[in-house]
Structures are given as structure tokens and as C-alpha cells.
Amino acid sequence: MAASSITILLKAQGNPPYLQQVSSLVVGNMVDPVTGQFWYQPPAANPWIWENTGTNARSFGLMANYKLDGVEKTAFSKVVIDPTTMAEGEHHVEVTLCTAAVGGSVDNLILRFKDVSVDGVPNGPGATINEWGTDKPQPPSEFYDCP
């Protein structure tokens, strides 16, 4: 069995001055869950709803895009969702992104996937946070100013 639909909500937290410049946090590319290779560009939305069509129930990765002072950025890491490990029915996945210092520099911040919950359960079945993947390794980063 697999989920019939999954509502995915993204939220950001962390460094207040950085977050004041962030707008339009949306689901970005759908990618291979291991390599991070591009598969599909879902509509830019937050929340975004994945629907089981009967032929697409497989593990997938989702990136996140946002604007920083009007310039589009791609958040570090990705959420991997596997509808085949979820019970039949509708599910809600909430993903928290937090500010991270790229290369340890607080002058070079970005949003990075931090936490995920499934139906209110932290790290619930069917969703995990992973690095971008082997197709495009990301630079090292550390969470900064995150609760």
C-alpha cells in the first residue's frame, strides 16, 4: 500500500536578519532520492500536494527554492519522501529549514533542511533529510542561529 496524497509544507527558521530577506519559500525540483539528479519540476508552491496517480508511488527527493533579496537560491540538503512506506490515505509532511553557515562562514548563509515530521511525528515513517546527492555534492555547512 501507499499514501494516496501527501501535503508537504516548508517553513524557515534561524537567523532573523537573514530570514527578513527571505521570500517565496517553495518546493523546488523533484530529484532522484540518492543521486539528486533532476526528475521533474513541480509547480512552485508551499504547501505542495503530491497525488498518487497509481504509477508514481516511489521514493523521491524534493529540493526547496527561495528568494533572498529577490535572487533565487536553492536550499542545501533535500527531503526524501517514500509514499510506499506510508499507510494508505492522506498524510502531512512538515519540513523545517534553518540558516546554515557555508564553509563555517557566518557571512555566507543559506537555508538548509533541518527537520521533518510526518503527521506530527518527528522523523516519522516515509520522510528523511539527506544531502543533495552524488550528482551535485554540496559544500560543507553548519547550522547557524537555529533553535
C-alpha positions, 0 to 999 in steps of 0.5 A, spaced: 500 500 500 501 507 499 499 514 501 494 516 496 496 524 497 501 527 501 501 535 503 508 537 504 509 544 507 516 548 508 517 553 513 524 557 515 527 558 521 534 561 524 537 567 523 532 573 523 536 578 519 537 573 514 530 570 514 527 578 513 530 577 506 527 571 505 521 570 500 517 565 496 519 559 500 517 553 495 518 546 493 523 546 488 525 540 483 523 533 484 530 529 484 532 522 484 532 520 492 540 518 492 543 521 486 539 528 486 539 528 479 533 532 476 526 528 475 521 533 474 519 540 476 513 541 480 509 547 480 512 552 485 508 552 491 508 551 499 504 547 501 505 542 495 500 536 494 503 530 491 497 525 488 498 518 487 496 517 480 497 509 481 504 509 477 508 514 481 508 511 488 516 511 489 521 514 493 523 521 491 527 527 493 524 534 493 529 540 493 526 547 496 527 554 492 527 561 495 528 568 494 533 572 498 533 579 496 529 577 490 535 572 487 533 565 487 537 560 491 536 553 492 536 550 499 542 545 501 540 538 503 533 535 500 527 531 503 526 524 501 519 522 501 517 514 500 509 514 499 510 506 499 512 506 506 506 510 508 499 507 510 494 508 505 490 515 505 492 522 506 498 524 510 502 531 512 509 532 511 512 538 515 519 540 513 523 545 517 529 549 514 534 553 518 540 558 516 546 554 515 553 557 515 557 555 508 564 553 509 563 555 517 562 562 514 557 566 518 557 571 512 555 566 507 548 563 509 543 559 506 537 555 508 538 548 509 533 542 511 533 541 518 527 537 520 521 533 518 515 530 521 510 526 518 503 527 521 506 530 527 511 525 528 518 527 528 522 523 523 516 519 522 515 513 517 516 515 509 520 522 510 528 523 511 533 529 510 539 527 506 544 531 502 543 533 495 546 527 492 552 524 488 550 528 482 551 535 485 555 534 492 554 540 496 559 544 500 560 543 507 555 547 512 553 548 519 547 550 522 547 557 524 542 561 529 537 555 529 533 553 535 
